[in-house]
Amino acid sequence: MREAYYDQLDSIFGQLGTIAREVEVAVGRATQALLTGDGEIAEQVISADASIDRQREEIEDNAFSLLSLQQPVAGDLRTIVAALRMVGELERMGDLSVHVAKVARLRVPGVAVPPDMVPTIEQMSAVAIDMVGQVAALIESRDVDAAKALAEDDEEMDRLRRVSFRELLSNDWPHGVEPAVDLALLGRYYERIADHAVSIANRVVFVVTGETPSS
Amino acid sequence: MREAYYDQLDSIFGQLGTIAREVEVAVGRATQALLTGDGEIAEQVISADASIDRQREEIEDNAFSLLSLQQPVAGDLRTIVAALRMVGELERMGDLSVHVAKVARLRVPGVAVPPDMVPTIEQMSAVAIDMVGQVAALIESRDVDAAKALAEDDEEMDRLRRVSFRELLSNDWPHGVEPAVDLALLGRYYERIADHAVSIANRVVFVVTGETPSS
């Protein structure tokens, strides 16, 4: 009985890792669509999100059946509830990738990001993709030290967002209102993806140690 | 035993209603700070958020103890897990009010919103405050018809957001980049508050009927 329980729990974490990998791909492709003005890739990201939503429902069903049938207490209970929350956050990260793809789609065949701002977006997306990749690995390894290290990457994201605001609000910003608005919202989407990554890492720490890291 | 269980469950929903009322106040005050450039009110909203976070923790503790001690199944289990999610969404709505207050604070003693855009922000905030107020009432009444009606207010929010984008991206936008960026982000914050309100309403429908409304 207990063995079946741990098999089911492992299978839920396996599914969470799979979704995290799909989110990692979604962020990468949405950024590619954004920086190349490729409407087809943008559409792919938007339609692939349904698969993430479907897997979320599966994980929820599995977690509920585990809660109902196995009646776990204490640590096990917290683990399953943490898994339910992690899948909610992963789904939001998928939605945020869709938002990035939709900004790209809106400007096709043009490119939403002015050439001199491309490096900033490239850096933001690189940080976000790296964090999502780390989250996928963390869910699989449950490595507490690696989970704690993720918060540092989030500081890099905050720094990049400050840099981009400084540029687009400077007096010699040459691109006008529309790209500034696009960049402000894109910055917000990447920042939120990073926030969710940190939050999932904190939940992994909690699952393993029973304690929530102070943020 | 079962009676104690339902008392505890009612108490959790009572706490959720209290937090929703605090969020309603926070959205209203953040908007007031935003439209008047009142830095003191902005600070109050920012510091009051700690109380919402604290109550969130209390609700989580109560929900966990109910899950551990009473070992609920099926419908009761789903209700408690729904409550855990609702409190997570309410906390996010509080965070979003803080974001609005921080935009206000950044421009003090000035006002972030140009005079001709004040009506748009007033309407967005009125819709958001009304939706949060309805959510508070819904949590208390568990009125399924009222919960379903909330989705219509969300359409009004989407319309307002489209209107504001049209204005700030029009060729004769006179206010330059900074207010446009502020308004784009503010629109995003109010929209997310409304999204969370709809999501909570859907969870209330689910708790009562066992079915999630299609959105």
Chai-1 contact restraints between the chains, C-beta under 6 A:
chainA,res_idxA,chainB,res_idxB,connection_type,confidence,min_distance_angstrom,max_distance_angstrom,comment,restraint_id
A,L67,B,L77,contact,1.0,0.0,6.0,A-B,restraint_1
A,S68,B,V73,contact,1.0,0.0,6.0,A-B,restraint_2
A,S68,B,L77,contact,1.0,0.0,6.0,A-B,restraint_3
A,Q71,B,Q71,contact,1.0,0.0,6.0,A-B,restraint_4
A,V73,B,S68,contact,1.0,0.0,6.0,A-B,restraint_5
A,L77,B,L67,contact,1.0,0.0,6.0,A-B,restraint_6
A,L77,B,S68,contact,1.0,0.0,6.0,A-B,restraint_7
A,L169,B,E178,contact,1.0,0.0,6.0,A-B,restraint_8
A,W173,B,V177,contact,1.0,0.0,6.0,A-B,restraint_9
A,V177,B,W173,contact,1.0,0.0,6.0,A-B,restraint_10
A,V177,B,V177,contact,1.0,0.0,6.0,A-B,restraint_11
A,V177,B,A180,contact,1.0,0.0,6.0,A-B,restraint_12
A,E178,B,L169,contact,1.0,0.0,6.0,A-B,restraint_13
A,A180,B,V177,contact,1.0,0.0,6.0,A-B,restraint_14
A,A180,B,V181,contact,1.0,0.0,6.0,A-B,restraint_15
A,V181,B,A180,contact,1.0,0.0,6.0,A-B,restraint_16
A,V181,B,A184,contact,1.0,0.0,6.0,A-B,restraint_17
A,A184,B,V181,contact,1.0,0.0,6.0,A-B,restraint_18
A,A184,B,A184,contact,1.0,0.0,6.0,A-B,restraint_19
A,A184,B,L185,contact,1.0,0.0,6.0,A-B,restraint_20
A,L185,B,A184,contact,1.0,0.0,6.0,A-B,restraint_21
